[in-house]
Amino acid sequence: MKDFHCCATCIHFISEKTKNGMFYKCKRLGFQTAPTYKFNCWNPKENVRKLMEKENQ
């Protein structure tokens, strides 16, 4: 899990391209974040879950 746990791999992570660059937000918590941040509310995307399961086998 330590190799996968970050905002960018969470189902609540939103990235938007703006005229000033990329904007990252957590739609669950409602505030700006960064792809490498980590929070306890992390809920991995389906493809990340599959990678984690494969690594644990």
Number of C-alpha atoms within 10 A of each C-alpha: 13 6 6 14 18 20 24 23 20 21 16 18 23 18 15 10 9 8 7 6 7 10 14 17 19 19 13 11 11 9 9 13 19 17 16 10 10 15 10 7 11 16 17 21 14 12 10 17 15 12 12 16 11 9 9 8 5
